[in-house]
Amino acid sequence: MDNYEELIEKLENIVNSMENDELSLEEAMKNYEEGIKLSNKLYKILNEAEGKIKLLSENGEIDFNTE
């Protein structure tokens, strides 16, 4: 299974390809579909991380003050 950083890199490569390369409609649709799948995986990873942070916090949520 890919980690967060690897998934972000794959998504960035897809975005760069779609912005900079002349793709056929079929290629663009394939890239778009793959990008959506990667985005969903990334969203799931972030939600799981948020849930773990809340569980580890005594108050349910932590204020991350930089002061």
N, C-alpha and C positions, 0 to 999 in steps of 0.2 A: 504494500500500500504506500502511496506517495505521501510525503509529509506536506505541511502547509507551504513551505518555501518552494518545494518542487512544483506544487500545483499552481502557485502564483507565477512562477517562471513559465510554465506551459501556457497559462492564460495570457501572459504578456507577449509571448511569441505569436500566439494566434492573433491578438489585437494588432501587433506590428505587421504581420503578414497581410491582414485585411486592410490596413491603412496604406501600406507601401507597395504591395504587389497587385498586378492586374490579375484578378481571379475570375474564372468562369462562374456563372451563377451556381452551378453544382458545387464547385470548390468553396465558394463563399457560404453557401447553405451548410455544407459539411463543417466548416470552421465555426459558424455561428452555433450549430448544434453542440459541437464539442465545447465551445466557450460557455454555453448555458450549463452543461453538465459539470464543468469545472467550477463555475460560480456556485452551483448548488452544493458541491462537496465542500468548498471553502466556507460557505455560510454555515453548514452543519458543524464543521470544525470549530468555528468561532463561537457558535451557540453552546457547544459542549464545553469549551474553555470557560465561557462566562458562567455556566452552571457550576463548574468546579470551583471557580473563584468565590461564588456566592456561598457554596457549601463550606469552604474553608474560613470564611469570614464569620465572626461571632455575631455580628449585627445583620447578617444577610446581604449587606452591600458594604463596600469599602469606598470611602472618599479618597481618591488619589490626589491629594493636594501637593502642589509643587512648591509651596511657600516654606 
